Amino acid sequence: MTPVELSRTVLHAVRRAVDAGELSVAVPTRAVVAPPGPGGCGDYATGIALQLARPAGQTPFRVAEVLRPYLVGADGITDVVLTGPGFLNISLDRAAAGVGLVGEILRRGARYGYAEQPDGRVVQLHCPHDLRAVVVAEASARLLRSQGALVRVTAEGFEDAWASVLGVTVDAVGVAPAELPVNVRPVPVPASETADLMSLGRDAGRWALLHPAPHDRPRTGDEHLVQRESNPLFRVRYAHSRARAATRNAADLGFTADPGPVTGSGSGTPIGSVTGSGSGTPTGSGTPTVTTPLADAAPALLAALADHPRVLAAAAEHRAPDRLARHLVVVADAALPFLLTVLPRGGEKPSAAHRARLALAEAVGAVLAGGLDFLGIDAPDHL
C-alpha cells in the first residue's frame, strides 16, 4: 500500500463511519498520512481524528476510536494504535506495501508524488534582483506546479548570465506593484563569491544554491565538483547512474524487473561499499565501508521512497527546495548499499528476488531523476 492508497483508505474509513451513523461530518477531500512523530509507532500516522473532532462534536480520541475498526479491517493494514490526543498509528503488511510502492513508482515514473489534478491555486513568486532568490523561486515553482498550482515567477532584476550559465528563467522582470511584495528572499550569495559560483557550472552551481536551507549562506567552493563520497550531489547522481546501470546489466543477463519481495536467493549476503570500477558507495579512503545486511538496507530504502510524496508536498508548501535536495541525499545513501545486491553473483542464476531488486533499483532511478529535474540538475545515466 502506497501513501496515496493509504490516504484513500483513511477517507474510506471516515465515509463508512458516516454511513453507519457513528460520525456526523462532511467527508474531507484529503487525509494526510506521514511517518509517525515522537511517541508514535507503526509505519504511518494520521491526524484525521483531530481534524474531524470539532465538526463531529466529539473529542479527537473518541473520533479515533470510531475510525480504528474500519481501518483494522482494511487490506494491507495489520494494526492501528491510538496515541496522544487521537493520532491513528497504522502498521502495514510490509511485504505487500513494498511491492505496491515499487509498482506505483514504476507506473508513474518521474511523476511519482505529483498531485492527481490541479487544485485551483494561483501562486505569484516575486524575487529581488538576486541570483539565489531567482533559482530558489524557479525550483519552488516547479514543485508547486507538481502539486496542482498555477505559478508565475517574477523578479525585480535579472542577469542574462544567470540564464546562460545556470539555465534559470523567470516569467517577467520589473518592479512589482505595492500589493505584490517580495516573497522569496533566501540569504544571498555575497557579490565577491558570485564569480566562484558561476564557475561551478549549471548542475553544481544550482545544487550549491538549493541544497542549503534559505537562512544558511551557500558555499561556493569546488567541493561541489569533486567525485567523492563527501560530496552529496555526487552521491545522488552516482546512485542514479548505478540504478540505470543495473537495468543495462540485467538486460545483458536476460532478465527484467518485476516488483516482489526483495529477499530470497542470496539475501543473507552482506552488502557494503567498494571502490574502483565496481558498484557501491565511492569512498575517499580506498577501503571498503561497513557492510549491511540486505534485510536492513531494503526497508530503509523503501521508507525513504515512500516518504517522497510527502517531501514534495512540504517543499512546495514552504517554497523550500532544500527539503527535496536533502531528501534525495537520504534516498541515495539508502540506495547505494542496496544496489550491490541487484545482480546475480558468480554462477548464480537470476531469480524472482533479483527481478524484485531490479524493480526497486529502477524505482530509485525514477525518484532520483525526477527529484533532480525539479532542481534543474541533470541526472546522467553514466558517471
BELMOHU-V759487 format. One record per residue. N is the residue number from 1. OMEGA is omega in degrees with one decimal (999 if undefined). NEAR is the number of other ideal C-beta (glycine too) atoms within 8 Angstrom. D_FIRST is the distance of its C-alpha to the first C-alpha in Angstrom with 1 decimal. Layout:
n=N omega=OMEGA near=NEAR d_first=D_FIRST
n=N omega=OMEGA near=NEAR d_first=D_FIRST
//
This chain:
n=1 omega=179.0 near=13 d_first=0.0
n=2 omega=176.9 near=10 d_first=3.8
n=3 omega=178.3 near=11 d_first=6.7
n=4 omega=178.9 near=8 d_first=8.1
n=5 omega=178.6 near=11 d_first=5.8
n=6 omega=177.2 near=13 d_first=6.3
n=7 omega=178.0 near=13 d_first=9.8
n=8 omega=179.1 near=9 d_first=10.4
n=9 omega=177.8 near=13 d_first=9.6
n=10 omega=178.9 near=15 d_first=12.1
n=11 omega=177.9 near=13 d_first=14.5
n=12 omega=176.5 near=10 d_first=14.4
n=13 omega=177.4 near=12 d_first=15.3
n=14 omega=-178.2 near=16 d_first=18.1
n=15 omega=179.0 near=9 d_first=19.3
n=16 omega=178.1 near=9 d_first=19.6
n=17 omega=177.5 near=12 d_first=21.5
n=18 omega=179.9 near=12 d_first=23.7
n=19 omega=-179.8 near=6 d_first=24.4
n=20 omega=179.1 near=6 d_first=25.3
n=21 omega=-179.4 near=5 d_first=27.8
n=22 omega=175.2 near=6 d_first=26.3
n=23 omega=176.7 near=11 d_first=25.8
n=24 omega=-177.8 near=7 d_first=28.1
n=25 omega=169.6 near=9 d_first=26.3
n=26 omega=-179.4 near=4 d_first=25.2
n=27 omega=-178.7 near=8 d_first=21.5
n=28 omega=180.0 near=10 d_first=20.6
n=29 omega=-175.7 near=4 d_first=19.2
n=30 omega=173.3 near=6 d_first=16.7
n=31 omega=-178.4 near=11 d_first=14.9
n=32 omega=172.2 near=8 d_first=14.7
n=33 omega=-176.9 near=11 d_first=12.2
n=34 omega=174.9 near=10 d_first=13.3
n=35 omega=-177.3 near=9 d_first=14.0
n=36 omega=175.7 near=13 d_first=16.4
n=37 omega=178.5 near=8 d_first=20.0
n=38 omega=-178.6 near=3 d_first=23.1
n=39 omega=179.7 near=6 d_first=23.2
n=40 omega=180.0 near=11 d_first=19.5
n=41 omega=179.1 near=7 d_first=17.3
n=42 omega=-176.2 near=13 d_first=13.8
n=43 omega=-179.2 near=10 d_first=11.0
n=44 omega=175.5 near=13 d_first=11.1
n=45 omega=176.1 near=15 d_first=13.9
n=46 omega=176.9 near=14 d_first=15.0
n=47 omega=-177.7 near=9 d_first=18.7
n=48 omega=-179.7 near=13 d_first=18.4
n=49 omega=177.6 near=15 d_first=21.0
n=50 omega=179.5 near=11 d_first=23.4
n=51 omega=-174.5 near=7 d_first=23.1
n=52 omega=-171.8 near=14 d_first=23.9
n=53 omega=-176.4 near=13 d_first=26.6
n=54 omega=179.2 near=5 d_first=29.6
n=55 omega=179.2 near=8 d_first=29.2
n=56 omega=-178.3 near=10 d_first=28.4
n=57 omega=179.7 near=5 d_first=31.5
n=58 omega=177.1 near=9 d_first=29.8
n=59 omega=177.5 near=8 d_first=29.0
n=60 omega=-178.5 near=12 d_first=25.5
n=61 omega=178.7 near=10 d_first=25.2
n=62 omega=177.3 near=10 d_first=26.2
n=63 omega=178.6 near=16 d_first=23.6
n=64 omega=177.7 near=13 d_first=20.9
n=65 omega=178.7 near=8 d_first=22.5
n=66 omega=-175.1 near=11 d_first=22.3
n=67 omega=-172.9 near=15 d_first=18.6
n=68 omega=-178.2 near=11 d_first=17.5
n=69 omega=-179.9 near=7 d_first=18.2
n=70 omega=178.1 near=11 d_first=16.2
n=71 omega=-177.9 near=14 d_first=13.0
n=72 omega=-177.8 near=9 d_first=13.9
n=73 omega=-176.7 near=6 d_first=14.1
n=74 omega=177.8 near=10 d_first=10.7
n=75 omega=176.2 near=4 d_first=8.8
n=76 omega=179.2 near=11 d_first=6.4
n=77 omega=-177.5 near=15 d_first=8.5
n=78 omega=-179.1 near=5 d_first=11.6
n=79 omega=175.6 near=8 d_first=13.8
n=80 omega=-177.7 near=12 d_first=14.8
n=81 omega=178.0 near=9 d_first=17.9
n=82 omega=176.6 near=11 d_first=20.2
n=83 omega=175.9 near=10 d_first=22.1
n=84 omega=-176.6 near=6 d_first=24.8
n=85 omega=-179.6 near=7 d_first=25.9
n=86 omega=177.4 near=15 d_first=22.7
n=87 omega=175.8 near=16 d_first=19.5
n=88 omega=-179.7 near=16 d_first=16.5
n=89 omega=-168.2 near=14 d_first=14.9
n=90 omega=174.0 near=15 d_first=11.5
n=91 omega=-176.3 near=11 d_first=10.8
n=92 omega=166.9 near=14 d_first=7.6
n=93 omega=-167.7 near=9 d_first=8.2
n=94 omega=179.4 near=9 d_first=8.5
n=95 omega=-179.9 near=7 d_first=9.5
n=96 omega=-179.5 near=10 d_first=6.8
n=97 omega=179.6 near=15 d_first=4.2
n=98 omega=179.0 near=14 d_first=7.3
n=99 omega=179.2 near=12 d_first=8.0
n=100 omega=179.7 near=13 d_first=5.3
n=101 omega=-179.4 near=14 d_first=6.3
n=102 omega=178.1 near=15 d_first=9.8
n=103 omega=178.6 near=10 d_first=9.9
n=104 omega=179.9 near=12 d_first=9.2
n=105 omega=-179.9 near=13 d_first=11.8
n=106 omega=178.9 near=13 d_first=14.1
n=107 omega=-175.7 near=6 d_first=14.1
n=108 omega=177.1 near=11 d_first=14.9
n=109 omega=-177.8 near=9 d_first=17.0
n=110 omega=179.8 near=8 d_first=19.0
n=111 omega=175.2 near=8 d_first=17.8
n=112 omega=-178.1 near=13 d_first=14.3
n=113 omega=177.4 near=11 d_first=14.3
n=114 omega=171.6 near=9 d_first=17.0
n=115 omega=-176.3 near=8 d_first=17.4
n=116 omega=-179.6 near=3 d_first=17.1
n=117 omega=178.0 near=5 d_first=20.8
n=118 omega=-178.7 near=7 d_first=23.9
n=119 omega=176.0 near=8 d_first=24.2
n=120 omega=-179.7 near=5 d_first=28.0
n=121 omega=171.6 near=8 d_first=28.8
n=122 omega=-174.0 near=8 d_first=31.9
n=123 omega=175.8 near=10 d_first=32.2
n=124 omega=176.0 near=9 d_first=35.4
n=125 omega=-177.3 near=14 d_first=35.5
n=126 omega=-173.1 near=14 d_first=39.1
n=127 omega=167.9 near=17 d_first=40.2
n=128 omega=175.8 near=9 d_first=43.6
n=129 omega=-174.3 near=7 d_first=45.5
n=130 omega=-175.8 near=10 d_first=43.4
n=131 omega=-176.2 near=14 d_first=41.6
n=132 omega=180.0 near=12 d_first=38.7
n=133 omega=-179.1 near=15 d_first=38.2
n=134 omega=-179.9 near=15 d_first=38.0
n=135 omega=178.6 near=15 d_first=35.5
n=136 omega=-179.7 near=16 d_first=33.2
n=137 omega=-179.6 near=16 d_first=33.6
n=138 omega=178.1 near=13 d_first=32.8
n=139 omega=178.2 near=14 d_first=29.6
n=140 omega=178.5 near=15 d_first=28.6
n=141 omega=178.2 near=13 d_first=29.4
n=142 omega=179.0 near=11 d_first=27.0
n=143 omega=179.9 near=14 d_first=24.2
n=144 omega=178.2 near=13 d_first=25.2
n=145 omega=179.2 near=10 d_first=25.4
n=146 omega=-179.6 near=13 d_first=21.8
n=147 omega=171.9 near=13 d_first=20.9
n=148 omega=-177.3 near=10 d_first=23.1
n=149 omega=170.5 near=12 d_first=26.5
n=150 omega=-169.1 near=8 d_first=29.8
n=151 omega=174.2 near=11 d_first=31.6
n=152 omega=-178.5 near=11 d_first=35.2
n=153 omega=177.0 near=13 d_first=36.5
n=154 omega=-179.7 near=15 d_first=40.1
n=155 omega=179.5 near=15 d_first=42.4
n=156 omega=176.1 near=12 d_first=45.9
n=157 omega=-175.4 near=8 d_first=46.8
n=158 omega=179.3 near=10 d_first=45.6
n=159 omega=-179.7 near=6 d_first=46.9
n=160 omega=-178.9 near=6 d_first=46.9
n=161 omega=179.1 near=7 d_first=46.3
n=162 omega=179.5 near=12 d_first=42.9
n=163 omega=-174.9 near=10 d_first=41.8
n=164 omega=-177.1 near=5 d_first=43.6
n=165 omega=-174.2 near=10 d_first=42.4
n=166 omega=177.1 near=12 d_first=39.0
n=167 omega=-178.0 near=8 d_first=38.1
n=168 omega=178.6 near=12 d_first=37.5
n=169 omega=173.3 near=6 d_first=38.4
n=170 omega=-178.8 near=13 d_first=38.8
n=171 omega=180.0 near=6 d_first=39.4
n=172 omega=179.8 near=7 d_first=42.8
n=173 omega=177.5 near=8 d_first=45.2
n=174 omega=179.2 near=6 d_first=47.6
n=175 omega=-178.1 near=3 d_first=48.3
n=176 omega=175.6 near=9 d_first=46.2
n=177 omega=-174.3 near=4 d_first=47.7
n=178 omega=-177.6 near=4 d_first=47.8
n=179 omega=177.5 near=4 d_first=45.0
n=180 omega=-179.6 near=8 d_first=42.6
n=181 omega=173.0 near=7 d_first=42.8
n=182 omega=-178.5 near=10 d_first=41.3
n=183 omega=172.4 near=8 d_first=37.7
n=184 omega=-174.6 near=12 d_first=36.6
n=185 omega=174.7 near=9 d_first=38.9
n=186 omega=175.0 near=9 d_first=37.5
n=187 omega=-174.9 near=8 d_first=40.2
n=188 omega=171.3 near=8 d_first=42.1
n=189 omega=177.9 near=11 d_first=43.2
n=190 omega=-178.2 near=7 d_first=46.9
n=191 omega=-177.8 near=5 d_first=49.3
n=192 omega=-177.9 near=4 d_first=50.7
n=193 omega=-177.0 near=9 d_first=47.4
n=194 omega=-179.8 near=10 d_first=46.4
n=195 omega=178.0 near=6 d_first=48.2
n=196 omega=179.9 near=9 d_first=46.4
n=197 omega=-178.0 near=14 d_first=43.0
n=198 omega=-179.9 near=10 d_first=43.9
n=199 omega=178.3 near=6 d_first=45.1
n=200 omega=-176.6 near=12 d_first=41.6
n=201 omega=-172.0 near=7 d_first=40.7
n=202 omega=-171.2 near=11 d_first=37.7
n=203 omega=-179.1 near=9 d_first=34.7
n=204 omega=179.7 near=11 d_first=36.1
n=205 omega=178.9 near=14 d_first=37.8
n=206 omega=178.0 near=16 d_first=34.7
n=207 omega=-179.8 near=13 d_first=32.7
n=208 omega=-178.7 near=14 d_first=35.7
n=209 omega=-171.4 near=14 d_first=35.5
n=210 omega=-176.7 near=13 d_first=31.8
n=211 omega=178.6 near=11 d_first=30.6
n=212 omega=173.3 near=11 d_first=32.7
n=213 omega=-176.4 near=6 d_first=32.0
n=214 omega=-177.9 near=10 d_first=34.3
n=215 omega=179.0 near=5 d_first=36.7
n=216 omega=177.7 near=7 d_first=37.2
n=217 omega=-178.6 near=6 d_first=39.8
n=218 omega=174.3 near=12 d_first=38.6
n=219 omega=-173.9 near=8 d_first=40.1
n=220 omega=-178.4 near=9 d_first=41.8
n=221 omega=-177.3 near=6 d_first=43.0
n=222 omega=175.2 near=6 d_first=42.3
n=223 omega=177.8 near=8 d_first=39.8
n=224 omega=-177.6 near=13 d_first=37.2
n=225 omega=-174.1 near=8 d_first=38.7
n=226 omega=179.7 near=9 d_first=38.9
n=227 omega=-179.7 near=8 d_first=36.7
n=228 omega=-179.7 near=9 d_first=36.0
n=229 omega=-178.9 near=9 d_first=33.3
n=230 omega=-177.6 near=6 d_first=34.8
n=231 omega=-177.3 near=12 d_first=33.8
n=232 omega=177.4 near=8 d_first=30.2
n=233 omega=178.7 near=12 d_first=30.5
n=234 omega=-179.8 near=12 d_first=31.6
n=235 omega=179.9 near=15 d_first=28.7
n=236 omega=-177.7 near=15 d_first=26.1
n=237 omega=177.6 near=15 d_first=28.1
n=238 omega=178.2 near=14 d_first=28.7
n=239 omega=178.0 near=15 d_first=25.1
n=240 omega=-178.4 near=18 d_first=24.5
n=241 omega=178.2 near=12 d_first=27.6
n=242 omega=177.1 near=14 d_first=26.6
n=243 omega=177.8 near=15 d_first=23.2
n=244 omega=178.8 near=11 d_first=25.3
n=245 omega=178.8 near=11 d_first=27.8
n=246 omega=178.5 near=14 d_first=25.4
n=247 omega=179.8 near=13 d_first=24.7
n=248 omega=-178.0 near=8 d_first=28.5
n=249 omega=177.7 near=9 d_first=29.4
n=250 omega=178.0 near=15 d_first=26.9
n=251 omega=177.8 near=8 d_first=28.5
n=252 omega=-179.7 near=6 d_first=31.8
n=253 omega=174.2 near=9 d_first=30.7
n=254 omega=175.2 near=5 d_first=29.5
n=255 omega=-176.9 near=8 d_first=25.8
n=256 omega=-176.1 near=7 d_first=22.8
n=257 omega=175.1 near=12 d_first=19.1
n=258 omega=-176.7 near=9 d_first=16.6
n=259 omega=-179.9 near=11 d_first=13.0
n=260 omega=177.0 near=10 d_first=12.9
n=261 omega=-175.0 near=10 d_first=13.7
n=262 omega=177.1 near=13 d_first=16.0
n=263 omega=-177.5 near=8 d_first=18.4
n=264 omega=-178.4 near=10 d_first=21.1
n=265 omega=177.4 near=7 d_first=24.5
n=266 omega=-174.1 near=11 d_first=26.0
n=267 omega=-179.8 near=11 d_first=23.1
n=268 omega=-178.4 near=6 d_first=25.7
n=269 omega=177.2 near=8 d_first=27.7
n=270 omega=178.8 near=7 d_first=28.0
n=271 omega=-179.5 near=12 d_first=27.1
n=272 omega=-174.2 near=13 d_first=28.8
n=273 omega=179.5 near=11 d_first=30.8
n=274 omega=178.0 near=9 d_first=33.6
n=275 omega=178.8 near=10 d_first=36.2
n=276 omega=-174.6 near=4 d_first=38.2
n=277 omega=-176.8 near=2 d_first=37.0
n=278 omega=179.9 near=6 d_first=34.1
n=279 omega=172.3 near=7 d_first=30.4
n=280 omega=179.7 near=13 d_first=29.1
n=281 omega=178.9 near=12 d_first=29.7
n=282 omega=178.0 near=12 d_first=33.2
n=283 omega=179.4 near=12 d_first=35.5
n=284 omega=-174.7 near=7 d_first=38.9
n=285 omega=-178.3 near=4 d_first=40.5
n=286 omega=178.3 near=5 d_first=40.4
n=287 omega=178.9 near=6 d_first=39.0
n=288 omega=175.1 near=8 d_first=35.6
n=289 omega=-176.7 near=8 d_first=33.3
n=290 omega=179.3 near=4 d_first=31.7
n=291 omega=-179.1 near=9 d_first=29.5
n=292 omega=178.2 near=10 d_first=25.9
n=293 omega=178.2 near=9 d_first=24.3
n=294 omega=-178.8 near=14 d_first=21.3
n=295 omega=177.4 near=8 d_first=19.5
n=296 omega=-173.9 near=8 d_first=20.0
n=297 omega=-174.9 near=14 d_first=19.5
n=298 omega=179.1 near=13 d_first=16.1
n=299 omega=179.0 near=10 d_first=14.1
n=300 omega=179.0 near=9 d_first=16.1
n=301 omega=178.7 near=14 d_first=15.5
n=302 omega=178.5 near=14 d_first=11.7
n=303 omega=178.8 near=11 d_first=12.1
n=304 omega=178.7 near=12 d_first=14.6
n=305 omega=179.6 near=14 d_first=12.6
n=306 omega=-178.5 near=10 d_first=9.7
n=307 omega=-174.1 near=12 d_first=12.7
n=308 omega=179.0 near=14 d_first=14.3
n=309 omega=178.3 near=10 d_first=13.7
n=310 omega=179.7 near=10 d_first=15.0
n=311 omega=178.3 near=12 d_first=17.9
n=312 omega=-179.0 near=15 d_first=18.8
n=313 omega=-179.7 near=10 d_first=19.0
n=314 omega=179.1 near=10 d_first=21.0
n=315 omega=177.8 near=15 d_first=23.2
n=316 omega=-176.7 near=13 d_first=24.0
n=317 omega=-175.7 near=7 d_first=24.8
n=318 omega=-178.7 near=7 d_first=27.1
n=319 omega=-171.5 near=12 d_first=28.6
n=320 omega=177.6 near=11 d_first=27.7
n=321 omega=176.6 near=14 d_first=26.9
n=322 omega=177.7 near=12 d_first=27.7
n=323 omega=177.9 near=11 d_first=24.4
n=324 omega=-179.5 near=15 d_first=22.7
n=325 omega=-179.6 near=12 d_first=25.4
n=326 omega=177.2 near=9 d_first=24.8
n=327 omega=178.2 near=14 d_first=21.1
n=328 omega=176.7 near=13 d_first=21.9
n=329 omega=177.8 near=11 d_first=24.1
n=330 omega=179.3 near=9 d_first=21.4
n=331 omega=-178.7 near=18 d_first=19.2
n=332 omega=-178.5 near=15 d_first=22.4
n=333 omega=176.1 near=9 d_first=23.6
n=334 omega=-174.9 near=13 d_first=20.4
n=335 omega=-170.9 near=15 d_first=20.5
n=336 omega=177.1 near=15 d_first=24.2
n=337 omega=180.0 near=14 d_first=24.5
n=338 omega=-174.3 near=17 d_first=21.4
n=339 omega=177.8 near=15 d_first=23.0
n=340 omega=-175.3 near=11 d_first=25.9
n=341 omega=-170.3 near=12 d_first=24.0
n=342 omega=-173.1 near=12 d_first=22.9
n=343 omega=174.5 near=8 d_first=26.1
n=344 omega=179.6 near=10 d_first=28.1
n=345 omega=177.3 near=6 d_first=31.1
n=346 omega=-179.5 near=4 d_first=34.7
n=347 omega=-178.5 near=3 d_first=35.0
n=348 omega=178.4 near=9 d_first=31.4
n=349 omega=179.1 near=5 d_first=29.9
n=350 omega=-179.0 near=10 d_first=26.5
n=351 omega=176.4 near=11 d_first=24.0
n=352 omega=178.5 near=9 d_first=20.5
n=353 omega=178.6 near=14 d_first=19.6
n=354 omega=178.4 near=14 d_first=21.5
n=355 omega=177.7 near=14 d_first=19.8
n=356 omega=178.2 near=17 d_first=16.3
n=357 omega=177.3 near=12 d_first=17.9
n=358 omega=177.3 near=16 d_first=19.4
n=359 omega=178.2 near=15 d_first=16.1
n=360 omega=177.3 near=17 d_first=15.0
n=361 omega=179.3 near=17 d_first=18.5
n=362 omega=175.0 near=13 d_first=18.3
n=363 omega=175.6 near=13 d_first=15.2
n=364 omega=179.9 near=17 d_first=17.4
n=365 omega=-179.8 near=12 d_first=20.3
n=366 omega=-178.7 near=14 d_first=18.6
n=367 omega=-179.1 near=14 d_first=17.5
n=368 omega=179.1 near=18 d_first=21.0
n=369 omega=178.9 near=11 d_first=22.8
n=370 omega=179.6 near=13 d_first=21.3
n=371 omega=178.2 near=14 d_first=21.9
n=372 omega=178.7 near=14 d_first=25.4
n=373 omega=175.1 near=11 d_first=26.1
n=374 omega=-177.8 near=13 d_first=25.5
n=375 omega=-179.3 near=13 d_first=28.2
n=376 omega=-175.2 near=13 d_first=30.5
n=377 omega=-178.6 near=12 d_first=30.5
n=378 omega=176.0 near=7 d_first=30.7
n=379 omega=-174.4 near=10 d_first=28.1
n=380 omega=175.7 near=8 d_first=30.4
n=381 omega=178.6 near=7 d_first=29.5
n=382 omega=179.5 near=6 d_first=32.4
n=383 omega=999 near=7 d_first=33.5
//
